[in-house]
Amino acid sequence: MISCGKQRAELASWARGLEQSALQQMLIATSRPGIISFALGMPAVEFFPAEALAEATACVLSVNAGVLQYSPPLQSLKQHVRELMKRRGVNCREEQIFLTAGAQQGMSLLSRLLLEPCRSVITEELIYTGFQQVLEPFQPHVLTVSTDAETGMDVDAVERHLRGGARPGFIYSITDGHNPLSVRLHPSKRARLVELAEQYRVPIIEDDAYGFLCYENPLPPLRALSERWVFYVGSFSKILAPALRVGWLVVPEELILPLSVIKEATDIDAAPLSQRIVNAYLDTGQLPGQIDMLRTQYGLRRDVMMRALAENFPDAARWMKPDCGFFAWVELPPVVDVDELFRRAIEDEHVAFIPGHAFSVNKRQGGMSSIRLNFSHPTTTQIEEGIPRLARVLKSLLS
Ligand SMILES: Cc1ncc(COP(=O)(O)O)c(C=O)c1O
């Protein structure tokens, strides 16, 4: 609430109930010094190409002071993005690329473009909380579907909603490296989901924040299957550095103009300097090597976490080996109170994670006996120390 003495400005109705999210509260609790944290979903600082980015920055700033001016989206960066999309198995044109301040802004702009107040959307029950925050101002009717641990989103349930007459503004899909569930959408479900989007003329917002970080058998994203009905969201946050705040959309060409008007209203043209730095870095040709290095290193951390879980967690716990992204999703026996596990893990063993229900769209309707563990940020040594500690608390709760 904004206050001035006893006077208070009247907030928009959707904003009146805003409070710190459960996730933010947990992140504060888990950021105490000495805690081994599997809670945050951040990239590892030690893998940022800091020197190369410093050189790119110096190179950009040495050109002339004009690089500090307001400026239109950088065309040469769009060319680089087009090449990058080819590596992801997607052919697109520069005219279909829209530069954003990260994936988060891309999804926010698309939601503003597609959602009327109270229009429905289709999402899974457990999704990235940042996207739930994007939806909040629109107060949409969220039609949720479940997620299979091995094959991803329940596409039959999506079909049931559409056949039943729902006409959502869009379907949200985290096709690869799902946050928080770490699953990837099965190839047959990819084809079916895109068919449904085309048949019912409902766009899919495909959040591909982790798509370049597949550890084995990368699959092309949904955008490779439909140019018209899949609106692709990409980002340099996980493959370069999140502080740059540079991402992109790949959308039908006619959406570029309305998106640019909405973006102008949002932040004029945020991050033109960052765009130039990313562009100068990409000019050096180092990104493919950087992505290969990240896949190797994060793949190693994932393997260390899988081994530590297998050696320490009780047999009743279940998890899949993630083939993409930053997270492991662990299902615990329903008798375990994950909130109690969270408290005791921090207090007794100084180790942190995020309880699964923090990602539930319908507040505690899913993830009640699951936890999300991040393996990108902790070192292999921290993983090897932290997982047995967490297992100790878990076993004491079970006994
Ligand atoms: C699934 C997912 N989408 C989008 C984002 C936001 O990415 P960006 O930093 O590019 O805005 C995140 C960040 O963690 C994420 O996990």
The ligand as an ORCA input file, in Angstrom:
! r2SCAN-3c Opt
* xyz 0 1
  C      10.972    -21.263    -16.870
  C      11.558    -19.898    -16.826
  N      11.167    -18.982    -17.726
  C      11.647    -17.730    -17.724
  C      12.569    -17.322    -16.789
  C      13.050    -15.878    -16.803
  O      14.220    -15.766    -17.546
  P      14.881    -14.365    -17.903
  O      16.012    -14.148    -16.960
  O      15.342    -14.515    -19.320
  O      13.847    -13.290    -17.788
  C      13.010    -18.224    -15.824
  C      13.991    -17.803    -14.806
  O      14.414    -18.506    -13.951
  C      12.497    -19.549    -15.842
  O      12.863    -20.458    -14.934
*
